[in-house]
């Protein structure tokens, strides 16, 4: 019985990284449903400096130009995103844990891999 439990634990440990790579990219309008979860969110980016919170906002907009998701890059992490302004107006994908900030879903962008432009 002990060998069976160890084998099951080993298989679970091996399969977890493979499952983690299967993050479905969702539309920004549905991101609020995933509060507390790691998600990939797609949308049109509006990028600007956030002087109040000292960093950069990467807002995802709907077709009417309303902010429906925000990615925030803290000032101390801006070095990781040297060409972030080049993504302004383009469709991007953000990866992160969904939280709520000022009534809409948001995530904090700390690592370069969390923000990518789509071709």
C-alpha positions, -999 to 999 in steps of 0.1 A, spaced: 0 0 0 28 24 9 45 18 -26 11 26 -43 8 59 -24 44 69 -32 39 60 -69 6 80 -70 24 110 -54 52 108 -79 28 107 -108 9 137 -95 42 156 -91 52 148 -127 18 157 -142 14 190 -124 39 210 -144 24 197 -176 -10 208 -166 3 242 -156 14 249 -191 -22 246 -204 -35 280 -195 -64 290 -217 -63 325 -230 -96 342 -222 -112 375 -233 -107 403 -209 -145 407 -204 -146 372 -187 -115 377 -165 -136 388 -134 -150 352 -132 -115 339 -125 -108 360 -94 -80 344 -74 -69 322 -103 -39 323 -127 -52 333 -161 -41 346 -195 -62 376 -206 -63 389 -241 -74 424 -252 -65 458 -269 -39 476 -248 -40 512 -236 -7 519 -219 1 550 -198 20 561 -168 2 558 -134 16 587 -114 -7 581 -84 5 545 -79 40 551 -93 42 527 -122 26 519 -156 -10 508 -163 -16 484 -191 -54 487 -195 -73 463 -218 -103 480 -235 -136 468 -249 -149 478 -282 -164 510 -267 -131 520 -252 -140 512 -216 -113 497 -193 -123 461 -185 -90 448 -172 -58 463 -158 -22 451 -156 -1 472 -133 37 474 -136 52 488 -104 79 514 -109 106 491 -95 98 465 -122 96 487 -152 131 477 -162 117 443 -171 94 459 -197 117 482 -218 95 483 -249 61 483 -232 50 515 -249 54 497 -283 24 475 -274 1 505 -270 -30 500 -292 -20 464 -300 -37 432 -289 -18 417 -260 -19 388 -236 -13 392 -199 -7 364 -175 -13 367 -137 -35 362 -107 -68 380 -110 -76 405 -83 -101 434 -82 -90 470 -83 -114 500 -85 -142 477 -95 -127 458 -123 -103 428 -126 -66 434 -125 -32 418 -121 3 429 -112 29 426 -139 64 419 -124 81 396 -149 87 402 -186 69 369 -195 36 382 -181 30 405 -210 32 397 -247 21 412 -279 1 391 -303 9 389 -340 
